[in-house]
Amino acid sequence: MTLNTLGYKLNEMYTNAPKGDSVAMIHLFGIKYANEIKESNFSKKDIISQSGISKSYETELSKGIKLSKYVILKNNLN
């Protein structure tokens, strides 16, 4: 997956999040795309920057990636 695609998907999930769930969507992005992120050469900082969301959310993305070891998605979110 390209940096552009990861950034786009993160932005889409963040922007289209239900009211009050934007940070949860960053976590969910990290959970859903953890393997792609880990296998890529892109840093979390690069992905956040490409997405256009605030740099302060890098920690939230890291939390989602860590949670991916313990969480199974209930349904397939696009």
N, C-alpha and C positions, 0 to 999 in steps of 0.2 A: 504494500500500500504506500502511496506517495505521501510526502509531507502535506501537499496541497489537499489531498483527500482527507487525511486525518484532521487537518485544521478545519476543513469545511464541515465534516461530520460533527466535530466538537461544537463549532459555532451553531450549527443547526439544532443540536440537542439543547444547548444552553438557551438559545433564542426562543425556541418553541416550547420550553418547559412550562408546565402549569404554574400559576402564580404561587410563589413561595418555594418552588422546587428546583430552582436554577442550580444551586450548589449540589443538590442530589443528582442532577443530570450530569454534572461534571464527574461525580463519583461513578455513576452508571457508565459513562463513556470509558472511564479507566478500567472498569470491570469488563465491559464488552470487548474492548479493543486491546486488552493487556498483552496478548500474545503478539499482535501486530506491532505494538509499540516496542516491546522487548526485543523483537527480532529485527527491528529497523535500526538505522544509524542515527535516528532523530532523538534529540533530547526532549524532555518534557517542556523545557523552556521554548524550544523551537516550535513544538506543537501548539502551545498556548499562544505564542506570538503569531503564528500563521492563522490561528482561529480568530484573532482580533479581540479576544476577551481580555480582561485585566490580568496583568502579570501576577497579581497576588493569588490567583487561583492555581498556581503551579503546585502548591501543597495539597490542594484538594484533588488534583489529578493523581498525585503520588498516592494518596489514600485509596483512591479507586483501584489503582493498579495493585496495591498490596492486598486489598480486599478480594481481588479476583481469585486468590488461592483458596478462599473460603466460601465464596458465594456462587450460586448457580442461578442464572436468569430464569424467571418464571415464564416469560413469554419472549418471543423474538421481536425486539424493537428495531425498526429500520433506522 
